[in-house]
Amino acid sequence: MISVTEALLGRRSTRAFLDRPVAMEVVRDIIETARRAPSGGNLQPWKLAAMTGEDLKRLKASVRESFARNPKGEGPEYPIYPNPLKETYDERRRKCGEDMYAAIGIGRENKQGRLQQFVRNYDFFGAPVGMILAMDRTMGSAQWTDAGIFLQSVLLLAQERGLATCPQAAWAVVHKTVRAHLAWPDELAVICGISLGYADPAHPINAAVMDRAPFDDVAQLRGFTAASAQTLSSLAGQPA
Ligand SMILES: Cc1cc2nc3c(=O)[nH]c(=O)nc-3n(C[C@H](O)[C@H](O)[C@H](O)COP(=O)(O)O)c2cc1C
C-alpha cells in the first residue's frame, strides 16, 4: 500500500481514462473511508453521488440536451473564480491552461480545439465512473473548507487504490440538469464533478504535470532552527 506522501505526490488530474470498469465495492470503500474526513462541528456537510453504466450515460445525454438548448450552460452554481482574478492567480490559471493544451498540441489560436477539449469535461473524460459532490446551499465558507477536505480524501483514497481522478468545477455549470437527474432538491448546491477510473497512460494529456508556486510564496516557517529540525528527524528513528 502506498503512503499518504506517495498518494499526494502521485495524484494528477487525469483527463483520459481506459475503458475498464471500476467495481462497486472499490467505489463504496473509497466513499466509506472518505466519510472519516474532519469537518467543523462534525457537520459532514457533503453529499456525493457516484454513477456508472446506463445511469451515467443518461446524465451525459441530459447534459448534451441542456447544452443544445442553452450553449452557455445553466449559469454557474457559484462564482468559479473571483472576477476580476488578481494577477498572481490569473497567471497561474493561464499557465495551467497553456500547459494542458500544450500537452495535446492545441495552440492558443485554436479556439475550436480548446472548446472541444473543454466539452470533454461533460463526458467525465471517458472515465467509467462519474461523481457529483454537493452541499446544502445554506452552508458558508467554513463548510466549503470541509467539502474540500472530503474531496481531497476521495482523490487520495482513489490514488491509493491505483485509480485516477479529476475534480471538475465544470459540472457546476449544469447544476440544474445534475439535480434533476439525481432527483436532488434545489437546496443542494453542486460543487463539482469527479472523474474516476484507470488512467490511460498512453494519452498525451495525462503527461501534463502542473507545477506549483515556490514554497516561500505559499508558506512560512517561523521560530524553527536547523538544530530542532535535526533533533526531530533523529527522534523519528527512535523506538517509542
Ligand atoms: C475544485 C477543483 C475544480 C477543478 N475543476 C476542473 C475542471 O472543471 N476541469 C478540469 O479539467 N480540471 C479541473 N480541476 C483540476 C485543476 O486544473 C488541477 O487540480 C490543477 O491544475 C493542478 O493539477 P493537478 O491536479 O494535476 O496537480 C479542478 C481542480 C479542483 C481542485
The ligand as an SDF file (V2000), in Angstrom:
LIG
                    3D

 31 33  0  0  0  0  0  0  0  0999 V2000
  -12.1770   22.1740   -7.0630 C   0  0  0  0  0  0  0  0  0  0  0  0
  -11.4580   21.8730   -8.3510 C   0  0  0  0  0  0  0  0  0  0  0  0
  -12.1020   22.0700   -9.5660 C   0  0  0  0  0  0  0  0  0  0  0  0
  -11.4720   21.7470  -10.7760 C   0  0  0  0  0  0  0  0  0  0  0  0
  -12.1580   21.8580  -11.9560 N   0  0  0  0  0  0  0  0  0  0  0  0
  -11.6280   21.3720  -13.0970 C   0  0  0  0  0  0  0  0  0  0  0  0
  -12.4140   21.2820  -14.2830 C   0  0  0  0  0  0  0  0  0  0  0  0
  -13.5760   21.6730  -14.3320 O   0  0  0  0  0  0  0  0  0  0  0  0
  -11.8410   20.7320  -15.3900 N   0  0  0  0  0  0  0  0  0  0  0  0
  -10.5430   20.2760  -15.3890 C   0  0  0  0  0  0  0  0  0  0  0  0
  -10.0810   19.7810  -16.4280 O   0  0  0  0  0  0  0  0  0  0  0  0
   -9.7690   20.3600  -14.2730 N   0  0  0  0  0  0  0  0  0  0  0  0
  -10.2840   20.8660  -13.1280 C   0  0  0  0  0  0  0  0  0  0  0  0
   -9.5370   20.8920  -11.9620 N   0  0  0  0  0  0  0  0  0  0  0  0
   -8.1720   20.3840  -11.9680 C   0  0  0  0  0  0  0  0  0  0  0  0
   -7.1300   21.5090  -11.8180 C   0  0  0  0  0  0  0  0  0  0  0  0
   -6.9300   22.1240  -13.0590 O   0  0  0  0  0  0  0  0  0  0  0  0
   -5.8400   20.8510  -11.2740 C   0  0  0  0  0  0  0  0  0  0  0  0
   -6.0650   20.3660   -9.9830 O   0  0  0  0  0  0  0  0  0  0  0  0
   -4.6620   21.8300  -11.2070 C   0  0  0  0  0  0  0  0  0  0  0  0
   -4.3280   22.3170  -12.4790 O   0  0  0  0  0  0  0  0  0  0  0  0
   -3.4280   21.1410  -10.6070 C   0  0  0  0  0  0  0  0  0  0  0  0
   -3.0870   19.9990  -11.3710 O   0  0  0  0  0  0  0  0  0  0  0  0
   -3.0410   18.5410  -10.7360 P   0  0  0  0  0  0  0  0  0  0  0  0
   -4.3820   18.2830  -10.1100 O   0  0  0  0  0  0  0  0  0  0  0  0
   -2.7710   17.6200  -11.8940 O   0  0  0  0  0  0  0  0  0  0  0  0
   -1.9440   18.5280   -9.7350 O   0  0  0  0  0  0  0  0  0  0  0  0
  -10.1410   21.2610  -10.7560 C   0  0  0  0  0  0  0  0  0  0  0  0
   -9.4870   21.0940   -9.5270 C   0  0  0  0  0  0  0  0  0  0  0  0
  -10.1300   21.3870   -8.3450 C   0  0  0  0  0  0  0  0  0  0  0  0
   -9.4260   21.1590   -7.0360 C   0  0  0  0  0  0  0  0  0  0  0  0
  1  2  1  0
  2  3  1  0
  2 30  2  0
  3  4  2  0
  4  5  1  0
  4 28  1  0
  5  6  2  0
  6  7  1  0
  6 13  1  0
  7  8  2  0
  7  9  1  0
  9 10  1  0
 10 11  2  0
 10 12  1  0
 12 13  2  0
 13 14  1  0
 14 15  1  0
 14 28  1  0
 15 16  1  0
 16 17  1  0
 16 18  1  0
 18 19  1  0
 18 20  1  0
 20 21  1  0
 20 22  1  0
 22 23  1  0
 23 24  1  0
 24 25  2  0
 24 26  1  0
 24 27  1  0
 28 29  2  0
 29 30  1  0
 30 31  1  0
M  END
$$$$
